[in-house]
Amino acid sequence: MIEKGTFRRIILPGDLGGHQLSQHVREVRQALVEHLAGLDVDAFAQALHRAAVSEKEYIS
């Protein structure tokens, strides 16, 4: 998800206040909702398991 441009947009200093920032937040929220709605929960759980096992191997 972090690799998707929608979640990595640069917010310019001039957009940090008022309506522009609120609009950026709305757009990212909508993209997040859509991403989560299409998430394959079983595949994600398997990926989490693999990451946890891999992490555990490094700290043992």
Phi, psi and omega in degrees: 000322182294340180280345180285135181302329180302326183264001183237018181293145176274133175259117182290151181307324180291345181261008184279355181236156171061220188298321183299315181294318178300320179294318176302314181297317177301315182296317179292320177301315180296318178297321179294316178300315180295320179297313181293325179295329181264006184290130173278102187299318181295316179295321179294319178298319178296319178296320176298318179298314179300318180295319180295318179294318179298315179297318180298323179296328182281336184260357179278000000 
